[in-house]
Amino acid sequence: MEYKKNDIVTVAIEDIGNDGEGIGKTEGYTLFVKDAVIGDVVEARITKCKKNYGYARVEKVVTPSSFRVEPECPFHKRCGGCQIQAMRYDKQLAFKQDKIRNNLLRIGGFSKELIDTVMEPVVGMEEPWHYRNKAQFPVGYDREGNLITGFYAGRTHDIIANTDCALGAPENKQILEAVLSYMRENHVTAYREETGEGLVRHVLIRTGFWSGEIMVCLVVNGTRLPASEKLIEQLLEIPLAGTGKSGQDKRITSISLSVNTQKTNVIMGNDIRLLWGKDCIQDTLCGLTFSISPLSFYQVNPGQTEKLYGLALEYAGLTGRETVWDLYCGIGTISLCMAKKAKQVYGVEVVPQAIADARENARVNQIANAEFYEGKAEEVLPAFYEKDGQAERLETMSGQAKNESEQLPGEQGGSKLHPDVIVVDPPRKGCDEKCLETMLKMQPERIVYVSCDSATLARDLKVLCEGGYELKRVRGVDQFGGTVHVESTVLLQRRGADPAH
Ligand code: SAH
């Protein structure tokens, strides 16, 4: 049977693809069906045909799967954010568990027996809604020319007018409505991508889930905002309900502009101008205080982040004697949590502002045993290893006494050159080869790999295990309910290393 675009077929959905799509067969022809849930029988419209497989989307659910639930958000099919919101949460977790497992088997080349021994069940959320502490809403116009804000429809730049995202903080809706009403009353225009005209591009809202402090930052195609005092007035008048976990009321403490006059898809401009309040909000994570500016990276799901860091800390097995490198350290969140339990931590991060924040966060939390280096992990680590490693080898050869910070592995407590633990938390593309190679040369007792993409994780683990490490523990943590994304933490141990250390 030959199929073509727009054909309607009935398909039983038997599997889930990596992007959350349902997979089913019709007369031997495989279809990837958007918005179908495993276990559904659906009528689907074919959207694209290839020789051996095709793509389709659900027209009608004929027999709903027992895993199908009523989605919280009426826009979930059109919005690009949540791919699997119609799937029951326990099934979402099972899907994420399988995703990590399959990548370790197929890409990592690990045996089933090993994976089934070392892998623990993915850590889910108690409440998989309203977990995000940050959202960036585009501002624009609908077809009738009304001012709107919401989300981009999947793979497009059309804005869906939805101020009430089910993943975001509940007060976002009130804040966005205040911004829209200020704009209407003061004839402030929204930016139009096609022409590059108009003023307001995005609204960034960040909430300190612990502290209750809220930041509102308008990204503008200009350097100032007309009648900005009116915006401040409207925002501060919002009757905000609820408190942060600290018990303090939710309150707006920072209102600013981000200047972005470029024709670009990048949301934020680097020039931040404070309109009212403080330039940062503060929040507490794992008992440490962090200052978050509009431009800083900060984990978006603080509740699950604490669980993720808790695991990373457990895997690191710190007793107070250890030397730790934290690569891809961002604003130093993992580094500072580890510093409380280690002798010395060295963080590496490529974004200069994040390094400045990390140093400031160390100071505010009175942590003196964390040092931060700005640069790429694959450059900073090898440069350090080559330079100091050479010095150490020379000293050893000439029989000079080694100072305490430059011991060889096996001696009590590691050194900067031969740390006890290396933690990595790279972006989706994973670690650079040069970085992995240097890690292997440094021979830490343990490597803790925190990853937001289990495919690149599996690829990198293969290299590290071929280089002398053993896979000891794996566990996923769901930071992104409703979506297909999942974080993982992994513990690797050096072969021949004493596990008691
Ligand atoms: N560990 C931090 C940040 C993780 S996100 C936390 O949990 O908050 C990954 C970080 O890696 C980002 O801050 C990003 O800026 C940084 N990064 C990306 N490429 C890098 C590279 N080649 N070397 C060092 N850091 C990099």
Residues whose N, C-alpha, C, O or C-beta is under 5 A from the ligand:
A	BS01	SAH	F297 Q299 Y328 C329 G330 T333 I334 V348 E349 V350 V351 G375 K376 A377 E378 D425 P426 P427
